[in-house]
């Protein structure tokens, strides 16, 4: 089996290493890491095959992937190869160039129209509410309609009480602007002036897509949940896994990305996710690949609200392995072996964390949660994708532990004290 296929992972962050680890753990292969630069998480790794490429533009990325594909095909004509990525813009890029790339690779991403349907938060809201999912009250601003003269007119109605959450309606359209102009992934807006300042900044930067303002769902970071799914090539959900968020990162470039979670099973949420994809399939959309939902439970009502679905697996997908199901097994069984696995709903409880224990506990004020975290440490039910017994050279171990300790400085700078809202 190990000689029958190879994976090419586009990217070099922690999710890329997690992809490589999942594949190496399950199949013994050393996936190709296709990237322009190598990050700390990949230092001295023995489970990857590095491949440096110019990915400075979309065109150069596709050209380099085709060149690599030609090289691999000439070296091993019968070997099957597939692409993996975990950023909104890369998922769209691979889907847009599917026809060119499929001469060399399997491209396990949703069709472009399916991506557009789920990734755009306004169309997601329409489909989600139609199948019974609760979504926070939302106000949309179409910047294609914004001018210098009318920008101050785009304000939500009086029932939108501050603080509010502001974010792009389509992350793939926003990613490049965010990187070039220093915009945040998500904004917490405390008053009308802050909202108008953001509108002016986006307009001045040339933003033309949609931005969303959402009502704040009451609750701290520990009210957040992640759901990861795999939808096979027939359009059926074959993997469902979830985790209870304990703490998120707070530096602007990664704001809102979980750094500690406990895997937990939520059948009531899984039922809603299955209805969502069934409705999508019934409408004729070809959704194929991974998806990740962001959910929050209102601390006052106990109701769950779905914020969005990302048409990718999510940065912290290694928690799915900790919960009892290696996601790469579901992908490979489907696209390489052509025998999709039967549906798996994970239930194993594990602590996923990429920060030190003392730092995590500093931000947990719930005694029951603290007790649970300490119990999982005692039971050795703790995972970190970068701390890998099969990739354990001394130099690598040192770098990964130093990387964890750097989180202390980041939290001291951007989130020095626990707050009730998590902001």
C-alpha positions as CSV (number, residue, x, y, z in Angstrom):
1,X,0.0,0.0,0.0
2,X,2.8,2.5,0.9
3,X,4.2,2.5,-2.6
4,X,0.7,2.8,-4.2
5,X,0.1,6.4,-3.3
6,X,1.7,9.6,-2.2
7,X,0.2,12.8,-0.6
8,X,1.3,16.3,-1.5
9,X,0.5,18.7,1.3
10,X,0.4,22.3,0.2
11,X,1.5,24.4,3.2
12,X,3.9,24.3,6.1
13,X,2.0,25.1,9.3
14,X,0.8,22.8,12.1
15,X,-2.1,21.5,10.1
16,X,0.4,20.4,7.4
17,X,2.5,18.6,9.9
18,X,-0.7,17.0,11.4
19,X,-1.6,15.7,7.9
20,X,1.8,14.2,7.5
21,X,1.7,12.6,11.0
22,X,-1.7,11.1,10.3
23,X,-0.6,9.6,7.0
24,X,2.7,8.4,8.5
25,X,1.1,6.8,11.5
26,X,-1.5,5.0,9.4
27,X,0.4,4.1,6.2
28,X,4.1,4.7,6.9
29,X,4.5,7.1,4.1
30,X,6.6,10.3,4.1
31,X,4.2,12.9,2.5
32,X,5.6,15.7,0.3
33,X,5.4,19.1,2.0
34,X,5.0,21.6,-0.8
35,X,5.8,25.0,0.4
36,X,7.9,28.2,-0.1
37,X,9.2,28.3,3.5
38,X,9.7,25.7,6.2
39,X,8.2,26.6,9.6
40,X,9.4,25.6,13.1
41,X,6.8,22.8,13.2
42,X,8.7,21.0,10.4
43,X,12.2,21.4,11.7
44,X,14.3,18.2,11.5
45,X,11.2,16.1,10.8
46,X,11.9,12.5,9.6
47,X,8.3,11.8,8.5
48,X,8.1,14.3,5.6
49,X,9.6,14.9,2.2
50,X,10.3,18.6,1.8
51,X,9.8,20.2,-1.6
52,X,10.5,23.9,-1.9
53,X,8.4,25.8,-4.4
54,X,7.6,29.3,-5.4
55,X,4.1,29.9,-4.1
56,X,4.3,33.7,-4.1
57,X,1.3,33.9,-6.5
58,X,-1.6,31.6,-7.4
59,X,-0.2,31.2,-10.9
60,X,3.2,30.2,-9.7
61,X,1.7,27.8,-7.2
62,X,-0.3,25.9,-9.9
63,X,2.7,26.0,-12.3
64,X,4.9,24.5,-9.5
65,X,2.3,21.8,-8.7
66,X,2.1,20.8,-12.3
67,X,5.9,20.6,-12.6
68,X,6.1,18.4,-9.5
69,X,3.3,16.3,-10.9
70,X,5.1,15.7,-14.1
71,X,8.3,14.8,-12.2
72,X,6.4,12.3,-9.9
73,X,4.5,10.8,-12.8
74,X,7.7,10.2,-14.8
75,X,9.3,8.5,-11.7
76,X,6.4,6.4,-10.7
77,X,3.7,6.2,-13.5
78,X,1.4,3.9,-11.6
79,X,1.5,5.7,-8.3
80,X,-1.6,7.5,-7.2
81,X,-1.2,11.0,-5.8
82,X,-3.5,13.4,-4.0
83,X,-3.4,17.0,-2.8
84,X,-4.1,18.3,0.7
85,X,-4.5,21.9,1.9
86,X,-6.0,23.7,4.8
87,X,-6.6,27.3,4.0
88,X,-9.7,28.8,2.3
89,X,-7.8,30.4,-0.5
90,X,-5.8,27.2,-1.3
91,X,-9.0,25.1,-1.3
92,X,-10.6,27.5,-3.8
93,X,-7.4,27.6,-5.9
94,X,-7.2,23.8,-6.2
95,X,-10.9,23.6,-7.0
96,X,-10.5,26.3,-9.7
97,X,-7.6,24.5,-11.3
98,X,-9.0,21.0,-10.9
99,X,-9.0,20.1,-14.6
100,X,-5.3,21.0,-15.0
101,X,-4.3,19.3,-11.7
102,X,-6.2,16.1,-12.3
103,X,-3.7,15.0,-15.0
104,X,-1.4,14.3,-12.0
105,X,-3.3,14.3,-8.8
106,X,-6.6,13.4,-7.2
107,X,-8.1,16.7,-5.9
108,X,-10.4,15.9,-2.9
109,X,-12.0,19.3,-2.5
110,X,-15.6,20.3,-3.0
111,X,-16.8,21.6,-6.4
112,X,-16.5,25.4,-6.8
113,X,-20.2,26.0,-6.6
114,X,-20.4,23.9,-3.4
115,X,-17.6,25.9,-1.8
116,X,-19.3,29.1,-2.7
117,X,-22.6,27.8,-1.2
118,X,-21.2,26.9,2.2
119,X,-18.2,29.3,2.6
120,X,-20.2,32.4,2.0
121,X,-21.8,33.1,5.4
122,X,-25.0,34.6,4.0
123,X,-25.8,31.5,1.8
124,X,-24.7,29.3,4.7
125,X,-27.1,31.0,7.0
126,X,-30.0,30.4,4.5
127,X,-29.3,26.7,4.2
128,X,-28.5,26.2,7.9
129,X,-31.7,27.8,9.1
130,X,-33.7,25.8,6.5
131,X,-32.5,22.6,8.2
132,X,-33.1,23.7,11.7
133,X,-29.7,25.1,12.7
134,X,-29.7,28.2,14.9
135,X,-27.5,31.0,13.5
136,X,-26.7,34.3,15.3
137,X,-28.6,37.4,14.1
138,X,-26.5,38.8,11.2
139,X,-26.2,42.1,9.2
140,X,-24.4,42.1,5.9
141,X,-22.5,44.9,4.1
142,X,-21.9,44.5,0.4
143,X,-18.8,46.6,-0.2
144,X,-19.4,46.6,-3.9
145,X,-22.3,49.0,-3.0
146,X,-20.2,51.1,-0.6
147,X,-18.9,54.6,-1.7
148,X,-17.0,57.3,0.1
149,X,-20.2,59.2,0.4
150,X,-22.4,56.5,1.8
151,X,-20.0,54.4,3.9
152,X,-21.4,55.8,7.2
153,X,-24.9,54.6,6.4
154,X,-24.1,50.9,6.7
155,X,-25.1,50.3,10.3
156,X,-27.2,47.4,11.9
157,X,-30.6,48.0,13.4
158,X,-31.0,49.1,17.0
159,X,-31.6,45.5,18.2
160,X,-27.9,44.7,17.5
161,X,-26.5,45.5,20.9
162,X,-22.7,46.0,21.3
163,X,-20.3,44.2,21.6
164,X,-20.7,42.8,18.1
165,X,-18.6,40.4,16.0
166,X,-17.4,41.5,12.5
167,X,-15.7,39.3,10.0
168,X,-15.6,38.6,6.3
169,X,-18.5,36.7,4.7
170,X,-16.1,34.8,2.6
171,X,-12.6,34.2,4.0
172,X,-10.9,33.2,0.8
173,X,-11.7,36.6,-0.7
174,X,-10.3,38.3,2.4
175,X,-7.2,36.3,3.1
176,X,-4.9,38.3,0.7
177,X,-6.2,41.6,1.8
178,X,-5.7,40.6,5.4
179,X,-2.1,39.6,4.8
180,X,-1.2,42.7,2.8
181,X,-3.0,45.3,4.9
182,X,-2.8,43.8,8.4
183,X,-6.5,43.3,8.9
184,X,-7.6,40.9,11.7
185,X,-9.4,37.5,11.1
186,X,-12.2,38.6,13.4
187,X,-13.1,41.9,15.0
188,X,-14.9,42.5,18.4
189,X,-16.7,45.8,17.9
190,X,-17.5,47.7,21.1
191,X,-19.3,50.7,19.6
192,X,-20.5,52.4,16.5
193,X,-17.3,54.4,16.0
194,X,-15.2,51.2,15.9
195,X,-17.6,49.7,13.3
196,X,-17.4,52.8,11.1
197,X,-13.6,53.0,11.4
198,X,-13.5,49.4,10.2
199,X,-15.8,50.2,7.2
200,X,-13.6,53.1,6.2
201,X,-10.4,51.0,6.5
202,X,-11.9,48.2,4.4
203,X,-13.2,50.7,1.8
204,X,-9.8,52.5,1.6
205,X,-8.0,49.1,1.1
206,X,-10.2,48.4,-1.9
207,X,-12.3,45.6,-0.3
208,X,-15.2,44.7,-2.6
209,X,-16.7,41.6,-1.0
210,X,-19.2,41.1,1.9
211,X,-18.6,41.7,5.6
212,X,-20.9,40.4,8.3
213,X,-21.8,41.8,11.6
214,X,-23.2,39.2,14.1
215,X,-24.9,39.5,17.4
216,X,-22.6,38.3,20.2
217,X,-23.6,34.9,21.6
218,X,-23.0,35.2,25.4
219,X,-20.4,32.9,26.8
220,X,-16.6,32.6,27.3
221,X,-14.3,30.6,25.0
222,X,-15.3,27.4,26.9
223,X,-18.8,27.8,25.3
224,X,-17.3,27.1,21.9
225,X,-17.2,23.8,20.0
226,X,-15.6,22.4,16.8
227,X,-17.2,19.8,14.5
228,X,-15.1,18.1,11.9
229,X,-16.6,15.9,9.1
230,X,-15.6,14.0,6.1
231,X,-18.1,13.8,3.1
232,X,-17.1,11.0,0.8
233,X,-17.0,11.0,-3.0
234,X,-20.6,9.8,-3.1
235,X,-21.7,12.8,-1.0
236,X,-22.3,10.8,2.2
237,X,-21.0,11.9,5.6
238,X,-18.7,9.1,6.9
239,X,-16.9,10.8,9.7
240,X,-18.2,13.0,12.5
241,X,-16.1,14.3,15.4
242,X,-16.3,17.2,17.8
243,X,-14.3,18.9,20.5
244,X,-15.1,21.4,23.3
245,X,-12.9,24.4,23.1
246,X,-11.0,25.4,26.2
247,X,-8.8,28.2,25.0
248,X,-8.2,30.1,21.7
249,X,-5.1,31.9,20.4
250,X,-5.2,35.7,20.7
251,X,-2.5,37.1,18.5
252,X,-4.2,39.0,15.6
253,X,-3.0,36.7,12.9
254,X,-4.5,33.6,14.6
255,X,-7.3,35.2,16.7
256,X,-10.1,32.7,17.3
257,X,-8.2,29.5,16.4
258,X,-8.4,27.0,19.3
259,X,-5.1,25.9,21.0
260,X,-6.7,23.6,23.6
261,X,-9.8,21.3,23.3
262,X,-11.3,18.3,24.9
263,X,-12.8,15.8,22.4
264,X,-16.5,15.3,23.2
265,X,-19.4,13.7,21.3
266,X,-22.6,15.8,20.6
267,X,-25.2,13.6,18.8
268,X,-27.7,16.5,18.7
269,X,-25.2,18.6,16.7
270,X,-24.1,15.7,14.5
271,X,-27.8,15.2,13.5
272,X,-28.0,18.8,12.3
273,X,-24.7,18.5,10.4
274,X,-26.0,15.4,8.6
275,X,-29.2,17.3,7.7
276,X,-27.1,20.2,6.4
277,X,-25.2,18.0,3.9
278,X,-28.2,16.0,3.0
279,X,-30.0,19.2,2.0
280,X,-26.9,20.4,0.1
281,X,-26.8,17.1,-1.8
282,X,-30.6,17.3,-2.5
283,X,-30.0,20.7,-4.1
284,X,-27.5,19.2,-6.5
285,X,-24.3,20.5,-5.0
286,X,-21.3,18.1,-5.2
287,X,-19.7,18.5,-1.7
288,X,-16.7,16.2,-1.4
289,X,-14.0,16.4,1.2
290,X,-13.6,17.7,4.8
291,X,-15.6,20.4,6.5
292,X,-15.3,22.1,9.9
293,X,-18.1,23.9,11.8
294,X,-17.7,26.5,14.5
295,X,-20.5,26.4,17.1
296,X,-21.2,28.2,20.4
297,X,-23.6,27.5,23.2
298,X,-25.4,30.5,24.7
299,X,-24.6,30.5,28.4
300,X,-28.0,31.8,29.3
301,X,-30.3,29.7,27.1
302,X,-28.1,26.6,26.6
303,X,-28.9,26.8,22.8
304,X,-26.3,26.0,20.2
305,X,-25.6,28.5,17.5
306,X,-23.7,27.6,14.3
307,X,-21.4,30.4,13.2
308,X,-20.0,29.0,9.9
309,X,-18.7,26.0,8.1
310,X,-15.2,26.0,6.5
311,X,-14.8,23.9,3.4
312,X,-11.6,22.3,4.8
313,X,-10.5,20.1,7.7
314,X,-9.4,22.9,10.1
315,X,-6.1,23.7,11.7
316,X,-6.5,21.5,14.7
317,X,-7.8,18.4,12.9
318,X,-5.4,16.1,14.9
319,X,-8.0,16.2,17.6
320,X,-10.1,13.8,15.5
321,X,-7.3,11.3,15.7
322,X,-7.3,11.7,19.5
323,X,-11.0,11.2,19.5
324,X,-10.5,7.8,17.9
325,X,-10.6,8.1,14.1
326,X,-7.6,9.0,11.9
327,X,-9.2,11.3,9.3
328,X,-6.7,10.2,6.6
329,X,-8.0,6.7,6.8
330,X,-11.4,7.9,5.7
331,X,-10.0,9.9,2.9
332,X,-7.6,7.1,1.6
333,X,-10.2,4.4,1.9
334,X,-12.5,6.5,-0.3
335,X,-10.2,8.0,-3.0
336,X,-7.4,5.4,-3.2
337,X,-9.0,2.1,-2.2
338,X,-12.5,3.1,-3.5
339,X,-14.2,1.5,-0.5
340,X,-15.6,4.3,1.6
341,X,-15.8,3.4,5.3
342,X,-19.1,3.2,7.1
343,X,-20.0,6.2,9.2
344,X,-17.9,6.8,12.3
345,X,-19.0,9.0,15.2
346,X,-16.1,9.5,17.5
347,X,-16.6,9.3,21.3
348,X,-13.1,8.9,22.9
349,X,-12.2,11.7,25.4
350,X,-8.8,13.2,24.9
351,X,-7.2,16.6,25.7
352,X,-5.7,18.2,22.5
353,X,-3.3,21.0,23.4
354,X,-0.4,22.9,21.8
355,X,0.3,25.0,24.9
356,X,1.9,24.0,28.2
357,X,-0.3,22.7,31.0
358,X,0.4,25.5,33.4
359,X,-0.5,28.1,30.8
360,X,-3.8,26.3,29.9
361,X,-4.8,26.0,33.6
362,X,-4.1,29.7,34.1
363,X,-7.0,30.5,31.8
364,X,-9.5,28.0,33.2
365,X,-11.7,29.2,36.0
366,X,-14.3,26.4,36.0
367,X,-13.3,24.0,38.9
368,X,-15.0,21.0,37.1
369,X,-13.0,21.7,33.9
370,X,-9.8,22.1,35.8
371,X,-10.4,18.7,37.5
372,X,-11.1,17.1,34.1
373,X,-8.0,18.5,32.5
374,X,-5.8,17.3,35.4
375,X,-7.5,13.9,35.2
376,X,-6.7,13.6,31.5
377,X,-3.0,14.5,32.2
378,X,-2.9,11.8,34.9
379,X,-4.4,9.2,32.6
380,X,-2.0,10.3,29.8
381,X,-4.9,11.1,27.5
382,X,-3.2,14.2,26.1
383,X,-2.1,14.8,22.5
384,X,-0.1,17.4,20.7
385,X,0.5,16.7,16.9
386,X,4.0,18.1,17.0
387,X,5.2,15.9,19.9
388,X,5.5,12.6,18.0
389,X,7.3,9.5,19.3
390,X,8.0,8.5,15.7
391,X,9.6,11.8,14.9
392,X,11.7,12.4,18.0
393,X,15.2,13.6,17.2
394,X,16.7,15.7,20.0
395,X,16.9,18.9,17.9
396,X,13.3,18.6,16.9
397,X,12.1,18.0,20.5
398,X,13.9,21.1,21.7
399,X,12.4,23.2,19.0
400,X,8.9,22.0,19.6
401,X,9.1,22.5,23.4
402,X,10.5,26.0,22.8
403,X,7.6,26.7,20.4
404,X,5.2,25.7,23.2
405,X,6.9,28.0,25.6
406,X,6.7,30.9,23.1
407,X,3.0,30.7,23.6
408,X,3.5,32.1,27.1
409,X,4.9,35.4,25.7
410,X,2.1,35.5,23.1
411,X,-0.6,35.2,25.8
412,X,1.1,37.7,28.0
413,X,1.2,40.2,25.1
414,X,-2.3,39.7,23.6
415,X,-4.4,38.1,26.4
416,X,-2.7,38.7,29.8
417,X,-5.8,37.9,31.9
418,X,-8.9,35.7,31.5
419,X,-12.0,37.7,30.6
420,X,-15.7,36.7,30.8
421,X,-16.2,37.1,27.0
422,X,-12.9,35.6,25.9
423,X,-11.8,38.9,24.3
